[in-house]
Amino acid sequence: MPSGRTHDRITLWALPLVAGVSFWQTRSGNVTLLVAGGFMFGGLMFGPDLDIYSRQYQRWGFLRWIWLPYQKSLRHRSFLSHGPIIGTTLRVVYLVSWLAVVAMVILAVADKLGNVSVTWQDLEGSVRRSLSSYGTEFLALFLGLELGAMSHSLSDWGGSAYKRWQKQGVKGLLPRGMKKRQVKSRRATGGRGKEKR
């Protein structure tokens, strides 16, 4: 598994490629900026390693405590944290939940002070209008976050596969189920493999 510094380098080296492909496909500076910004944020602060005490976790500074429940509920390198699409989706839902709680507290305080009178229906309508009006932008941002997370996960998987290949050769690259079947078949035949008839 690459170090945090290596993950950062991969993110920074891949950024021009991500931005170039985004602009080539969309011909939009705004969409390219959202994809590239999401990629940087996803690779440096919002990636799969928020499930452990990592560089990504430490970069949240005094706000890193919000990721403690996330860390306690997920096993490191599980499909829920490192899996394609599901990992990023879970982190987005988790962060949006925290932001919703903060928004509720702010609205409750503002309502008590009498300065603002915003109803939950007003807030819900505003969120729906934003999602429908800026759907392309939200999708571009999510794509950037996912690409940043996948650059991290792919480098983890590639580094682990390389280490297994160095120690075990080609057998280290086989899925675990195939290795167990091979061991069981050797034991059943006395270690000789299949005999010729």
N, CA, C and O of each residue as an XYZ file, in Angstrom:
788
protein
N       0.851     -1.168      0.000
C       0.000      0.000      0.000
C       0.899      1.234      0.000
O       1.774      1.360      0.856
N       0.692      2.142     -0.949
C       1.524      3.342     -1.016
C       1.347      4.239      0.216
O       0.319      4.197      0.892
N       2.359      5.037      0.485
C       2.295      5.965      1.613
C       1.387      7.144      1.265
O       0.999      7.326      0.111
N       1.059      7.936      2.275
C       0.239      9.120      2.058
C       0.897     10.098      1.101
O       0.220     10.737      0.295
N       2.210     10.216      1.188
C       2.948     11.114      0.293
C       2.845     10.633     -1.154
O       2.702     11.439     -2.073
N       2.920      9.312     -1.352
C       2.791      8.760     -2.704
C       1.395      9.005     -3.255
O       1.242      9.361     -4.423
N       0.370      8.817     -2.417
C      -1.000      9.096     -2.853
C      -1.148     10.563     -3.271
O      -1.800     10.865     -4.271
N      -0.546     11.463     -2.510
C      -0.612     12.886     -2.850
C       0.059     13.152     -4.197
O      -0.462     13.910     -5.015
N       1.204     12.532     -4.423
C       1.906     12.724     -5.700
C       1.072     12.202     -6.863
O       0.987     12.843     -7.910
N       0.456     11.037     -6.677
C      -0.391     10.484     -7.741
C      -1.517     11.453     -8.063
O      -1.823     11.685     -9.232
N      -2.134     12.018     -7.034
C      -3.214     12.975     -7.251
C      -2.714     14.197     -8.015
O      -3.353     14.634     -8.972
N      -1.587     14.745     -7.602
C      -1.062     15.953     -8.251
C      -0.597     15.684     -9.678
O      -0.798     16.515    -10.564
N       0.028     14.520     -9.905
C       0.491     14.189    -11.258
C      -0.686     13.912    -12.194
O      -0.622     14.222    -13.383
N      -1.747     13.335    -11.664
C      -2.895     12.986    -12.504
C      -3.821     14.174    -12.761
O      -4.654     14.115    -13.666
N      -3.693     15.235    -11.995
C      -4.591     16.386    -12.140
C      -4.601     16.972    -13.560
O      -5.685     17.213    -14.090
N      -3.457     17.211    -14.197
C      -3.517     17.756    -15.565
C      -4.248     16.824    -16.539
O      -4.960     17.293    -17.427
N      -4.078     15.530    -16.379
C      -4.767     14.575    -17.242
C      -6.280     14.637    -17.029
O      -7.050     14.661    -17.990
N      -6.695     14.663    -15.763
C      -8.125     14.738    -15.444
C      -8.727     16.030    -15.982
O      -9.804     16.017    -16.577
N      -8.032     17.142    -15.774
C      -8.538     18.423    -16.260
C      -8.577     18.456    -17.791
O      -9.536     18.956    -18.378
N      -7.543     17.926    -18.430
C      -7.496     17.908    -19.892
C      -8.603     17.066    -20.501
O      -9.258     17.489    -21.454
N      -8.814     15.879    -19.955
C      -9.871     15.005    -20.472
C     -11.247     15.619    -20.207
O     -12.138     15.536    -21.052
N     -11.418     16.231    -19.039
C     -12.699     16.878    -18.716
C     -13.008     17.995    -19.708
O     -14.126     18.089    -20.214
N     -12.016     18.840    -19.985
C     -12.258     19.943    -20.920
C     -12.475     19.429    -22.334
O     -13.309     19.962    -23.065
N     -11.731     18.396    -22.728
C     -11.872     17.813    -24.062
C     -13.278     17.246    -24.252
O     -13.861     17.366    -25.330
N     -13.820     16.624    -23.195
C     -15.144     16.012    -23.291
C     -16.285     17.018    -23.166
O     -17.326     16.848    -23.801
N     -16.106     18.060    -22.361
C     -17.227     18.971    -22.081
C     -17.126     20.311    -22.791
O     -18.149     20.944    -23.052
N     -15.911     20.758    -23.109
C     -15.679     22.095    -23.667
C     -16.246     23.190    -22.767
O     -16.639     24.258    -23.236
N     -16.279     22.905    -21.471
C     -16.803     23.863    -20.497
C     -15.769     24.082    -19.405
O     -15.341     23.142    -18.736
N     -15.374     25.335    -19.236
C     -14.419     25.661    -18.178
C     -14.996     25.434    -16.795
O     -14.289     24.985    -15.893
N     -16.293     25.745    -16.616
C     -16.925     25.568    -15.303
C     -16.981     24.096    -14.904
O     -16.642     23.737    -13.776
N     -17.409     23.253    -15.832
C     -17.503     21.822    -15.531
C     -16.109     21.249    -15.287
O     -15.914     20.448    -14.373
N     -15.145     21.661    -16.103
C     -13.763     21.190    -15.921
C     -13.228     21.597    -14.555
O     -12.567     20.805    -13.882
N     -13.511     22.835    -14.143
C     -13.068     23.305    -12.831
C     -13.693     22.478    -11.710
O     -13.015     22.149    -10.736
N     -14.967     22.141    -11.835
C     -15.632     21.328    -10.812
C     -15.069     19.917    -10.762
O     -14.848     19.378     -9.678
N     -14.832     19.309    -11.928
C     -14.256     17.969    -11.949
C     -12.843     17.995    -11.357
O     -12.506     17.163    -10.515
N     -12.022     18.947    -11.795
C     -10.644     19.034    -11.299
C     -10.611     19.366     -9.809
O      -9.824     18.786     -9.061
N     -11.462     20.297     -9.376
C     -11.519     20.629     -7.944
C     -11.998     19.455     -7.114
O     -11.462     19.189     -6.039
N     -13.011     18.749     -7.611
C     -13.488     17.550     -6.919
C     -12.416     16.478     -6.856
O     -12.279     15.788     -5.845
N     -11.645     16.335     -7.949
C     -10.559     15.359     -7.981
C      -9.501     15.691     -6.928
O      -9.040     14.807     -6.205
N      -9.121     16.961     -6.843
C      -8.120     17.372     -5.839
C      -8.642     17.150     -4.427
O      -7.950     16.582     -3.581
N      -9.871     17.605     -4.178
C     -10.457     17.444     -2.849
C     -10.616     15.959     -2.522
O     -10.316     15.534     -1.406
N     -11.090     15.165     -3.498
C     -11.265     13.728     -3.285
C      -9.957     13.011     -3.045
O      -9.894     12.081     -2.241
N      -8.910     13.434     -3.736
C      -7.614     12.773     -3.584
C      -6.850     13.192     -2.343
O      -6.124     12.389     -1.757
N      -7.008     14.450     -1.936
C      -6.212     14.959     -0.821
C      -6.940     14.977      0.524
O      -6.301     14.844      1.567
N      -8.277     15.142      0.516
C      -8.989     15.304      1.795
C     -10.226     14.426      1.960
O     -10.683     14.222      3.085
N     -10.770     13.907      0.878
C     -12.076     13.264      0.948
C     -12.030     11.838      0.406
O     -13.025     11.323     -0.103
N     -10.872     11.215      0.522
C     -10.688      9.893     -0.055
C     -10.992      8.761      0.901
O     -11.445      8.982      2.024
N     -10.738      7.545      0.446
C     -11.066      6.340      1.210
C     -10.359      6.216      2.557
O     -10.881      5.560      3.459
N      -9.194      6.825      2.718
C      -8.445      6.655      3.968
C      -8.964      7.514      5.121
O      -8.302      7.615      6.155
N     -10.125      8.129      4.965
C     -10.743      8.802      6.106
C     -11.215      7.793      7.147
O     -11.628      8.173      8.243
N     -11.152      6.496      6.803
C     -11.552      5.463      7.760
C     -10.429      5.091      8.726
O     -10.615      4.217      9.572
N      -9.267      5.739      8.615
C      -8.150      5.529      9.544
C      -7.512      6.885      9.870
O      -7.880      7.912      9.300
N      -6.562      6.866     10.788
C      -5.807      8.072     11.127
C      -4.778      8.277     10.015
O      -3.674      7.737     10.087
N      -5.127      9.045      9.000
C      -4.312      9.195      7.795
C      -4.038     10.669      7.525
O      -4.504     11.547      8.251
N      -3.272     10.922      6.467
C      -3.030     12.307      6.047
C      -4.341     12.998      5.699
O      -4.554     14.161      6.044
N      -5.226     12.260      5.004
C      -6.518     12.844      4.626
C      -7.299     13.252      5.872
O      -7.877     14.337      5.927
N      -7.309     12.383      6.856
C      -8.004     12.672      8.117
C      -7.378     13.874      8.816
O      -8.094     14.755      9.292
N      -6.041     13.918      8.881
C      -5.346     15.002      9.563
C      -5.557     16.350      8.889
O      -5.531     17.380      9.562
N      -5.765     16.367      7.584
C      -5.964     17.627      6.866
C      -7.274     18.318      7.228
O      -7.457     19.493      6.911
N      -8.175     17.618      7.878
C      -9.422     18.252      8.294
C      -9.211     19.149      9.514
O     -10.134     19.847      9.935
N      -8.006     19.136     10.082
C      -7.672     20.041     11.183
C      -8.609     19.896     12.368
O      -8.882     18.782     12.815
N      -9.109     21.026     12.883
C      -9.960     20.971     14.073
C     -11.322     20.342     13.780
O     -12.071     20.050     14.712
N     -11.661     20.127     12.505
C     -12.934     19.471     12.156
C     -12.811     17.953     11.983
O     -13.790     17.278     11.668
N     -11.606     17.427     12.190
C     -11.425     15.996     11.934
C     -12.251     15.115     12.863
O     -12.475     13.946     12.547
N     -12.703     15.627     13.977
C     -13.507     14.833     14.907
C     -14.806     14.364     14.264
O     -15.383     13.367     14.698
N     -15.277     15.073     13.228
C     -16.530     14.629     12.605
C     -16.374     13.279     11.911
O     -17.372     12.606     11.653
N     -15.135     12.869     11.604
C     -14.904     11.594     10.935
C     -14.710     10.437     11.908
O     -14.574      9.296     11.468
N     -14.694     10.689     13.199
C     -14.504      9.605     14.169
C     -15.621      8.557     14.116
O     -15.312      7.366     14.113
N     -16.901      8.939     14.074
C     -17.938      7.902     13.946
C     -17.807      7.098     12.651
O     -18.070      5.895     12.632
N     -17.406      7.757     11.591
C     -17.173      7.082     10.306
C     -16.072      6.029     10.466
O     -16.213      4.903      9.990
N     -14.981      6.398     11.133
C     -13.875      5.466     11.341
C     -14.286      4.284     12.207
O     -13.904      3.145     11.939
N     -15.068      4.564     13.248
C     -15.472      3.498     14.178
C     -16.430      2.508     13.521
O     -16.478      1.342     13.913
N     -17.183      2.956     12.539
C     -18.206      2.081     11.950
C     -17.720      1.321     10.720
O     -18.414      0.415     10.259
N     -16.549      1.658     10.173
C     -16.061      0.981      8.968
C     -14.704      0.334      9.215
O     -13.846      0.876      9.912
N     -14.542     -0.827      8.627
C     -13.251     -1.517      8.642
C     -12.389     -0.922      7.528
O     -12.893     -0.632      6.443
N     -11.091     -0.738      7.790
C     -10.208     -0.142      6.788
C     -10.152     -1.006      5.528
O     -10.056     -2.232      5.594
N     -10.213     -0.337      4.393
C     -10.181     -0.953      3.066
C     -11.385     -1.839      2.796
O     -11.324     -2.732      1.950
N     -12.476     -1.600      3.509
C     -13.697     -2.343      3.221
C     -14.311     -1.797      1.939
O     -13.934     -0.725      1.465
N     -15.251     -2.536      1.389
C     -15.925     -2.105      0.173
C     -16.689     -0.803      0.401
O     -16.841      0.001     -0.519
N     -17.170     -0.599      1.626
C     -17.926      0.617      1.924
C     -17.063      1.871      1.962
O     -17.576      2.975      1.779
N     -15.769      1.723      2.194
C     -14.901      2.902      2.193
C     -14.073      3.008      0.907
O     -13.865      4.107      0.394
N     -13.604      1.878      0.390
C     -12.722      1.888     -0.770
C     -13.407      1.436     -2.060
O     -12.788      1.460     -3.124
N     -14.654      1.032     -1.984
C     -15.347      0.523     -3.161
C     -15.701      1.617     -4.155
O     -15.938      2.761     -3.768
N     -15.738      1.263     -5.446
C     -16.109      2.263     -6.447
C     -17.541      2.737     -6.249
O     -18.427      1.934     -5.955
N     -17.764      3.985     -6.402
C     -19.040      4.705     -6.292
C     -19.621      4.638     -4.875
O     -19.965      5.676     -4.309
N     -19.737      3.447     -4.293
C     -20.348      3.318     -2.963
C     -19.541      4.060     -1.902
O     -20.123      4.677     -1.010
N     -18.210      4.011     -1.982
C     -17.376      4.688     -0.988
C     -17.559      6.194     -1.025
O     -17.749      6.829      0.013
N     -17.502      6.765     -2.222
C     -17.683      8.215     -2.362
C     -19.106      8.613     -1.980
O     -19.313      9.617     -1.298
N     -20.083      7.825     -2.422
C     -21.482      8.132     -2.091
C     -21.688      8.136     -0.587
O     -22.343      9.029     -0.050
N     -21.132      7.140      0.097
C     -21.281      7.068      1.552
C     -20.637      8.266      2.238
O     -21.203      8.822      3.179
N     -19.452      8.669      1.771
C     -18.792      9.832      2.376
C     -19.572     11.121      2.103
O     -19.667     11.985      2.975
N     -20.127     11.251      0.898
C     -20.931     12.445      0.587
C     -22.173     12.489      1.472
O     -22.495     13.533      2.039
N     -22.872     11.357      1.592
C     -24.068     11.313      2.441
C     -23.700     11.621      3.891
O     -24.416     12.347      4.580
N     -22.580     11.064      4.345
C     -22.123     11.298      5.719
C     -21.849     12.786      5.954
O     -22.307     13.355      6.944
N     -21.101     13.413      5.040
C     -20.758     14.833      5.206
C     -21.998     15.720      5.077
O     -22.153     16.681      5.832
N     -22.876     15.407      4.133
C     -24.102     16.193      3.970
C     -24.978     16.070      5.218
O     -25.647     17.028      5.605
N     -24.977     14.902      5.843
C     -25.742     14.732      7.087
C     -25.217     15.666      8.174
O     -25.996     16.296      8.889
N     -23.897     15.752      8.294
C     -23.311     16.676      9.270
C     -23.678     18.122      8.934
O     -24.017     18.906      9.820
N     -23.608     18.465      7.654
C     -23.954     19.835      7.246
C     -25.428     20.133      7.508
O     -25.782     21.258      7.860
N     -26.286     19.129      7.339
C     -27.719     19.317      7.617
C     -27.951     19.566      9.102
O     -28.780     20.399      9.468
N     -27.229     18.856      9.954
C     -27.361     19.066     11.399
C     -26.922     20.490     11.760
O     -27.589     21.179     12.532
N     -25.808     20.912     11.198
C     -25.322     22.279     11.457
C     -26.343     23.305     10.966
O     -26.616     24.288     11.655
N     -26.911     23.080      9.771
C     -27.922     24.005      9.233
C     -29.151     24.061     10.137
O     -29.721     25.132     10.344
N     -29.564     22.906     10.679
C     -30.724     22.882     11.584
C     -30.459     23.701     12.841
O     -31.320     24.454     13.295
N     -29.272     23.551     13.391
C     -28.917     24.303     14.604
C     -28.901     25.795     14.305
O     -29.436     26.588     15.079
N     -28.291     26.183     13.187
C     -28.224     27.604     12.827
C     -29.626     28.171     12.614
O     -29.932     29.270     13.076
N     -30.480     27.415     11.910
C     -31.850     27.890     11.681
C     -32.634     27.991     12.982
O     -33.412     28.928     13.166
N     -32.438     27.032     13.891
C     -33.146     27.079     15.174
C     -32.706     28.288     15.989
O     -33.540     28.968     16.588
N     -31.409     28.560     16.018
C     -30.897     29.724     16.750
C     -31.398     31.004     16.106
O     -31.822     31.922     16.808
N     -31.355     31.081     14.780
C     -31.825     32.287     14.087
C     -33.315     32.509     14.314
O     -33.765     33.646     14.447
N     -34.076     31.422     14.358
C     -35.518     31.528     14.595
C     -35.798     32.019     16.016
O     -36.697     32.833     16.227
N     -35.031     31.525     16.988
C     -35.224     31.950     18.377
C     -34.847     33.413     18.585
O     -35.474     34.133     19.362
N     -33.806     33.830     17.870
C     -33.396     35.226     17.996
C     -34.340     36.167     17.254
O     -34.329     37.378     17.475
N     -35.155     35.593     16.373
C     -36.151     36.382     15.666
C     -35.643     37.125     14.456
O     -36.380     37.910     13.859
N     -34.398     36.895     14.081
C     -33.836     37.600     12.938
C     -34.258     36.996     11.595
O     -34.360     37.709     10.597
N     -34.496     35.720     11.573
C     -34.808     35.032     10.324
C     -36.019     34.153     10.538
O     -36.147     33.487     11.565
N     -36.902     34.159      9.563
C     -38.039     33.239      9.647
C     -38.045     32.369      8.390
O     -38.695     32.691      7.396
N     -37.312     31.271      8.459
C     -37.234     30.323      7.351
C     -37.934     29.045      7.794
O     -37.638     28.494      8.855
N     -38.856     28.587      6.974
C     -39.533     27.330      7.294
C     -38.793     26.186      6.629
O     -38.003     26.385      5.706
N     -39.064     24.982      7.117
C     -38.443     23.792      6.529
C     -38.904     23.610      5.090
O     -38.141     23.107      4.265
N     -40.123     24.002      4.770
C     -40.623     23.911      3.397
C     -39.833     24.842      2.470
O     -39.526     24.484      1.333
N     -39.509     26.039      2.968
C     -38.694     26.973      2.178
C     -37.314     26.370      1.897
O     -36.809     26.433      0.776
N     -36.728     25.795      2.925
C     -35.401     25.196      2.789
C     -35.430     24.014      1.832
O     -34.555     23.876      0.977
N     -36.446     23.160      1.982
C     -36.570     21.998      1.101
C     -36.759     22.445     -0.351
O     -36.138     21.889     -1.257
N     -37.604     23.433     -0.571
C     -37.814     23.953     -1.926
C     -36.555     24.526     -2.526
O     -36.280     24.341     -3.712
N     -35.790     25.220     -1.709
C     -34.530     25.797     -2.178
C     -33.536     24.711     -2.578
O     -32.866     24.826     -3.605
N     -33.441     23.661     -1.772
C     -32.528     22.560     -2.087
C     -32.969     21.863     -3.374
O     -32.133     21.550     -4.221
N     -34.266     21.617     -3.530
C     -34.762     20.960     -4.757
C     -34.492     21.808     -5.993
O     -34.081     21.282     -7.027
N     -34.717     23.109     -5.897
C     -34.448     23.987     -7.038
C     -32.971     23.979     -7.394
O     -32.614     23.964     -8.572
N     -32.109     23.989     -6.381
C     -30.666     23.961     -6.642
C     -30.257     22.668     -7.333
O     -29.479     22.687     -8.287
N     -30.786     21.538     -6.846
C     -30.433     20.251     -7.452
C     -30.908     20.154     -8.893
O     -30.210     19.602     -9.745
N     -32.098     20.691     -9.171
C     -32.594     20.607    -10.547
C     -31.909     21.622    -11.466
O     -31.656     21.324    -12.633
N     -31.614     22.797    -10.959
C     -30.982     23.826    -11.788
C     -29.508     23.554    -12.050
O     -28.986     23.873    -13.118
N     -28.847     22.964    -11.071
C     -27.400     22.742    -11.177
C     -27.051     21.256    -11.167
O     -26.022     20.862    -10.617
N     -27.890     20.446    -11.762
C     -27.659     18.995    -11.787
C     -26.352     18.621    -12.454
O     -25.636     17.749    -11.962
N     -26.028     19.268    -13.568
C     -24.781     18.969    -14.278
C     -23.579     19.303    -13.412
O     -22.604     18.551    -13.379
N     -23.645     20.414    -12.720
C     -22.531     20.824    -11.868
C     -22.341     19.867    -10.689
O     -21.211     19.523    -10.342
N     -23.457     19.433    -10.068
C     -23.346     18.470     -8.969
C     -22.777     17.146     -9.467
O     -21.962     16.524     -8.786
N     -23.202     16.716    -10.647
C     -22.681     15.481    -11.227
C     -21.190     15.595    -11.528
O     -20.431     14.655    -11.289
N     -20.768     16.751    -12.054
C     -19.342     16.969    -12.344
C     -18.518     16.937    -11.061
O     -17.437     16.349    -11.029
N     -19.025     17.567    -10.009
C     -18.316     17.561     -8.729
C     -18.219     16.145     -8.168
O     -17.163     15.739     -7.681
N     -19.325     15.389     -8.236
C     -19.298     14.012     -7.744
C     -18.328     13.162     -8.563
O     -17.600     12.339     -8.007
N     -18.315     13.358     -9.882
C     -17.383     12.614    -10.732
C     -15.942     12.912    -10.338
O     -15.115     12.002    -10.278
N     -15.636     14.179    -10.070
C     -14.287     14.537     -9.625
C     -13.940     13.888     -8.298
O     -12.832     13.379     -8.128
N     -14.884     13.901     -7.343
C     -14.648     13.245     -6.049
C     -14.392     11.756     -6.249
O     -13.489     11.188     -5.635
N     -15.186     11.128     -7.105
C     -15.033      9.689     -7.351
C     -13.700      9.377     -8.024
O     -13.041      8.402     -7.665
N     -13.300     10.189     -8.989
C     -12.011      9.972     -9.645
C     -10.852     10.118     -8.656
O      -9.891      9.351     -8.703
N     -10.947     11.097     -7.769
C      -9.908     11.261     -6.749
C      -9.842     10.069     -5.816
O      -8.755      9.612     -5.462
N     -11.005      9.561     -5.416
C     -11.041      8.386     -4.542
C     -10.536      7.148     -5.263
O      -9.819      6.335     -4.680
N     -10.914      7.000     -6.547
C     -10.491      5.818     -7.295
C      -8.993      5.828     -7.579
O      -8.370      4.767     -7.623
N      -8.406      7.007     -7.773
C      -6.949      7.039     -7.952
C      -6.269      6.504     -6.698
O      -5.240      5.833     -6.776
N      -6.848      6.804     -5.553
C      -6.319      6.318     -4.282
C      -6.506      4.800     -4.169
O      -5.555      4.074     -3.881
N      -7.726      4.331     -4.394
C      -8.021      2.906     -4.241
C      -7.249      2.057     -5.251
O      -6.728      0.996     -4.906
N      -7.177      2.526     -6.501
C      -6.445      1.760     -7.513
C      -4.962      1.663     -7.187
O      -4.345      0.623     -7.420
N      -4.385      2.727     -6.654
C      -2.970      2.657     -6.277
C      -2.785      1.724     -5.083
O      -1.770      1.033     -5.001
N      -3.753      1.689     -4.147
C      -3.694      0.721     -3.039
C      -3.735     -0.708     -3.572
O      -2.896     -1.538     -3.224
N      -4.722     -0.979     -4.421
C      -4.872     -2.339     -4.949
C      -3.681     -2.737     -5.811
O      -3.205     -3.869     -5.732
N      -3.198     -1.809     -6.636
C      -2.045     -2.107     -7.474
C      -0.787     -2.361     -6.654
O      -0.024     -3.281     -6.947
N      -0.571     -1.542     -5.622
C       0.596     -1.745     -4.752
C       0.537     -3.061     -4.002
O       1.550     -3.747     -3.864
N      -0.650     -3.420     -3.515
C      -0.799     -4.698     -2.805
C      -0.598     -5.879     -3.753
O       0.033     -6.871     -3.387
N      -1.134     -5.772     -4.966
C      -0.970     -6.852     -5.949
C       0.501     -7.018     -6.317
O       0.976     -8.142     -6.475
N       1.220     -5.915     -6.453
C       2.639     -5.986     -6.774
C       3.427     -6.666     -5.657
O       4.317     -7.473     -5.922
N       3.101     -6.341     -4.418
C       3.791     -6.972     -3.281
C       3.493     -8.468     -3.226
O       4.388     -9.273     -2.967
N       2.220     -8.845     -3.474
C       1.885    -10.279     -3.491
C       2.606    -10.994     -4.624
O       3.058    -12.127     -4.457
N       2.715    -10.338     -5.776
C       3.398    -10.934     -6.917
C       4.888    -11.121     -6.604
O       5.478    -12.128     -6.997
N       5.497    -10.166     -5.903
C       6.900    -10.291     -5.536
C       7.124    -11.469     -4.586
O       8.125    -12.175     -4.706
N       6.205    -11.685     -3.645
C       6.373    -12.750     -2.654
C       5.953    -14.119     -3.172
O       6.618    -15.120     -2.905
N       4.828    -14.160     -3.928
C       4.246    -15.450     -4.290
C       4.246    -15.733     -5.786
O       3.826    -16.813     -6.202
N       4.696    -14.812     -6.585
C       4.649    -14.996     -8.035
C       3.227    -14.845     -8.545
O       2.425    -14.111     -7.968
N       2.922    -15.541     -9.626
C       1.604    -15.428    -10.256
C       0.502    -15.905     -9.316
O      -0.619    -15.400     -9.382
N       0.794    -16.860     -8.448
C      -0.209    -17.356     -7.494
C      -0.723    -16.242     -6.585
O      -1.872    -16.282     -6.143
N       0.113    -15.258     -6.306
C      -0.297    -14.148     -5.469
C      -1.340    -13.259     -6.117
O      -2.020    -12.497     -5.430
N      -1.475    -13.349     -7.446
C      -2.448    -12.532     -8.161
C      -3.793    -13.227     -8.328
O      -4.784    -12.596     -8.697
N      -3.822    -14.542     -8.053
C      -5.080    -15.281     -8.185
C      -6.045    -14.895     -7.076
O      -5.618    -14.586     -5.964
N      -7.348    -14.909     -7.367
C      -8.329    -14.653     -6.303
C      -8.191    -15.677     -5.186
O      -7.781    -16.811     -5.434
N      -8.522    -15.295     -3.979
C      -8.336    -16.165     -2.813
C      -9.083    -17.477     -2.940
O      -8.581    -18.516     -2.510
N     -10.267    -17.452     -3.519
C     -11.053    -18.673     -3.676
C     -10.337    -19.705     -4.530
O     -10.417    -20.901     -4.252
N      -9.634    -19.255     -5.573
C      -8.911    -20.181     -6.440
C      -7.727    -20.793     -5.706
O      -7.426    -21.970     -5.906
N      -7.059    -20.037     -4.876
C      -5.930    -20.559     -4.108
C      -6.388    -21.660     -3.169
O      -5.734    -22.698     -3.062
N      -7.513    -21.442     -2.483
C      -8.014    -22.440     -1.542
C      -8.413    -23.713     -2.267
O      -8.151    -24.809     -1.774
N      -9.052    -23.586     -3.448
C      -9.433    -24.777     -4.213
C      -8.207    -25.556     -4.644
O      -8.220    -26.787     -4.625
N      -7.136    -24.853     -5.038
C      -5.921    -25.547     -5.454
C      -5.297    -26.293     -4.286
O      -4.833    -27.420     -4.452
N      -5.280    -25.680     -3.104
C      -4.709    -26.330     -1.926
C      -5.535    -27.562     -1.562
O      -4.969    -28.614     -1.264
N      -6.866    -27.448     -1.581
C      -7.731    -28.581     -1.246
C      -7.561    -29.715     -2.243
O      -7.535    -30.880     -1.846
N      -7.441    -29.397     -3.551
C      -7.291    -30.459     -4.547
C      -5.950    -31.161     -4.388
O      -5.859    -32.364     -4.633
N      -4.913    -30.445     -3.986
C      -3.611    -31.077     -3.744
C      -3.679    -32.014     -2.546
O      -3.117    -33.109     -2.566
N      -4.380    -31.568     -1.498
C      -4.503    -32.417     -0.312
C      -5.299    -33.688     -0.622
O      -4.968    -34.771     -0.139
N      -6.348    -33.543     -1.431
C      -7.191    -34.700     -1.771
C      -6.424    -35.725     -2.595
O      -6.689    -36.922     -2.486
N      -5.476    -35.277     -3.421
C      -4.710    -36.209     -4.261
C      -3.355    -36.537     -3.652
O      -2.508    -37.146     -4.306
N      -3.152    -36.143     -2.427
C      -1.892    -36.437     -1.775
C      -0.748    -35.556     -2.223
O       0.417    -35.935     -2.097
N      -1.064    -34.392     -2.741
C      -0.018    -33.446     -3.149
C       0.560    -33.727     -4.513
O       1.473    -33.024     -4.946
N       0.046    -34.759     -5.225
C       0.614    -35.087     -6.516
C      -0.090    -34.390     -7.663
O       0.402    -34.405     -8.792
N      -1.225    -33.785     -7.395
C      -2.010    -33.206     -8.475
C      -2.798    -34.296     -9.140
O      -2.903    -35.393     -8.593
N      -3.360    -34.035    -10.308
C      -4.135    -35.034    -11.023
C      -3.227    -36.061    -11.661
O      -2.235    -35.708    -12.299
N      -3.554    -37.308    -11.495
C      -2.757    -38.370    -12.099
C      -3.250    -38.637    -13.509
O      -4.438    -38.506    -13.802
N      -2.314    -39.015    -14.386
C      -2.676    -39.329    -15.768
C      -3.317    -40.694    -15.831
O      -2.946    -41.584    -15.066
N      -4.268    -40.882    -16.721
C      -4.920    -42.176    -16.872
C      -4.475    -42.830    -18.149
O      -4.914    -43.937    -18.462
